[in-house]
Amino acid sequence: MQKVLLFNIQICGNFTNIKKLSEIIVELDRQKIGVVGGNKGLGSWVVSYFRSKGIDARFSCRGENSEFKSNLELAHWADIVVLAVPISAMSNVMEEVFPALDDKYLIDVCSVKKFVVEKYEQLRSVYTEVLPKYISMHPMFSHRIKSFDGNVVLFNYNDGAEDLETQLKEVFLADKGVVKDVEYIKHDKLMGLVQGLNHFNVFVSAKTMARFNEDFEDIKSVASPPYRIFIVFYTRYVMQNPMLYADIQMRNEYVYEVVRIFRDEMNKLFDIIQTRDRDQFMNYITDMQEFFSQNSGDIEVSSHLMQKLSQKLEDI
């Protein structure tokens, strides 16, 4: 019944022999896309993106600007139902709309996958008469992106929706996006590092800066481009809605193990600095150089970023 995607970190780019893009758009245009949570965040991007392709995309949300009286009404109307609600609401909303999904497509764009896929499988066993076609995918960007160019979409799970998945990949690739297949358990483990570790590091570092209580303009005035990059991202993440980051930290079960390791390493390095053990400090750094030597090409990328940031700062 179910097709679980194998882990494949290669770009899925060879679909040109399946259908011409124009034919795919026409085929999608026959589908009505309903986005639960389509008034803000990534949901608003989904609505705008498909509308820009001439596809009938509408949304439900809390508040008076909802285009439907309820999420269930949207699910009855739509051929493709996209769940773009907060992580904490995903299970309840999926259960709410599930009875209306027989012979329809369901897509979630959640940042955490294991509990969502398990919820879907549980609902399939409860509502045996309802046979939806399901895709779990993760767009790795925010609704603020200016273009699709270079942005990544991960496909994590598919139950009977191979045709729609192929169509979506074709459309995303045509817009110069990157699409990859990452099995949903592997996805959550990787996101524990890519999202969980990075968010944790950013927030602890930003909180440290705030507690040190130096004038912000003084800090910026002495920060060269490499350090300004850190400050740029501290500000970017701190000034967004913290609910998303709370859910990623607490709903992805693999984040806890990652940040526990982070805490252990922080304590080790703290002890080395406290005892002023210079040799141990150098060993601490050199021990990880072999791992990061695989990524030495990013040194050139960092130089490019610093040059661009320097130019940007001169323009401000």
Secondary structure, 3 states (H helix, E strand, C coil): CCECCCCEEEECCCCCCCCCHHHHHHHHHCCCEEEECCCCHHHHHHHHHHHHCCCCEEEECCCCCCCCCCHHHHHHHCCEEEECCCHHHHHHHHHHHHHHCCCCEEEECCCCCHHHHHHHHHHHHHCCCCCCEEEEEEECCCCCCCCCCCCEEEEEEEECCHHHHHHHHHHHHHCCCEEEECCHHHHHHHHHHHHHHHHHHHHHHHHHHHHHCCCHHHHHHHCCHHHHHHHHHHHHHHCCCHHHHHHHHHHCCCHHHHHHHHHHHHHHHHHHHHCCCHHHHHHHHHCCHHHHHHHCHHHHHHHHHHHHHHHHHHHC
